[in-house]
Amino acid sequence: MANLRRLLRQIGLGSANDGFLFWIKRTESLVSKLLSIAMIIVLLAVVVDLFVFLGRTLFQPPYGLLGETLTDVFGMFLSALIALEILENITAYLKSHVVQVELVIATSLTAVARKIIILDLSSISGATLIGLAIAIFSLAISYLIVRSIHDRAEDA
């Protein structure tokens, strides 16, 4: 029983909160680092996929016909940019342990822009278009609000 109490105190489940908070911060740091590594793997996979796709499109007959697949290429480029922004979000969190709302909103705007660029207008409903428009409008207003608050804080 004494060993159990000692163990609980060491991991912070005893009377003091310092040990427990230490383990929470360590776990949080470890998970953030694992997410960063996973995002780097995803980013590399997206970039390799993009280059394979471009290679097949540009160097196989008929040569250089990107017109039909240009939206696919743009979608892949934006996917790589979104992965970079998510990695930047994780890196910023590792540095300051604060979620940067402005960066999250900018990433969301990029993701919605990607969706619109690759959208096949013949296969979607009007309700989907209205939903995307509302999402863009909401994110843009949110970005403006957060940005203005951030600018005021820098001026003060």
N, C-alpha and C positions, 0 to 999 in steps of 0.2 A: 504494500500500500504506500509506503514511503517512496518507493521508486516511481510509482505512478504520479504522485504529487510532484516529485522533482521533475519528471518529464513534462508534466503539464505546465509547470512554472517556466521551464526552459523554452517551450514553444509559445509561451505567452497566454496560456489558458488558466493560469493561476491568478494571483491577485493583481499583478501589474499588467498594464496594457502595452508597455514598451516592447516586450518580446513578441507579442501577437502582431503588433503593427510592423515590426521588423520582418516577420514572415510573410505578411501580406505584401509589403513592398518588394520583397525578394521574388515572390510568386508573380506579382504584376510585372516586374522587370523581365523575368524569364519568359513569360507568355508574350510580351511585346517583342522580345528578341526572336522568339520562335516564329511569330507572325511576320517579322521582317524577313527572315530567311525564306519562309514560304512565299512571300510576295516577290522576292528576288527570283525564285524558281519560276513562278507564274510569269513574271515579266520576261525572263529569258525565253520561256516557251512561246510567249506571244510574239516576240521578236523573231525567233527562229521560224515560226509558222508564217509570219509575214514575208520573210525572205524566201522561203520555199514557195509560197504562193506567187510572189513576184517573179521568181526564177522560172516557174512553170508557165506563167502567163507570157512573159517576155521572150523566152527562148524555145518555146515549142510552137510548131505550126498551128494556126496562122500567127506569125510573129508580131509582137507589139500591139496586140488588140486589147487595150485596157478599157476601151469605151464601154463594153458590156459589163465589166467587172469593177469599174471605178468605185462604185459605192462600197463594194466589198473591201477594196484596198483602203478607202477612207475609214471604214469601220474598224479595220485592223490597226491602222495608225492610231485612231482615237482610243482603241482598247489598250494599246501600249501606253498612251499618255495617261489614261485613267489609272492603269497599274502603277505608273510612276507617281501620280498624285497620291494614291493610297499609301505607297511606300513613304512618301514625304510626310503624310499624316502620322504614320507609325513612328517615323524618325523624330518628328516634332514632339510626339508624346513621350518618347524615350528621353528626350532632352529636358523637357519641362514638366512632365507628368500632368499636363493639361491638354484636353482636347481643344484644338484650335477650330472653332466653329466656322470662321471665315474660309478656312482651307477645306473643310468638309462640304460647305455649300458650293464652293468653286468646283470641287470634284463631282458633286451631284449635277451641277449645271453641265459639265463636260459629258457626263453619262447620258443626260437627257438629250444633249445636242447630238451625240453619237446615234442615239435611237432615232432621232428625226432624220439624220443624214442617210441612214440605211433603211429607212422606212419605205415599204412598198405601198404607195397610196391606194392601189387598186384592191388591196386585200384587208384594209382596216375599216372600221366603222367610224361614223361621225362622233360617237361617244368617246372613242379612243383618242381622236384628234382633240376633242374638247378637254379630255383629261390631261393630255400632254401640254396643251396650252395653259391650263390651270397650274400644272406642275412648274412650267417655265416661269410663269408670272409670279408664283409664290416664291420660288427660289431666287428670282431676280430681286424681288422686294426684300426678302430676307437678307440677301447679300448686301443690298444698299443700306439697310438698317445696321447690320453688323459692321460694315465698313465705316459708316458715319460715326458710330460709337467708338470704333477703333481710332479714327482720325481725331476725334475730340479728346480722347485719352492721351494721344501723343502730343496734342497742342497744349494740354494742361500742365 
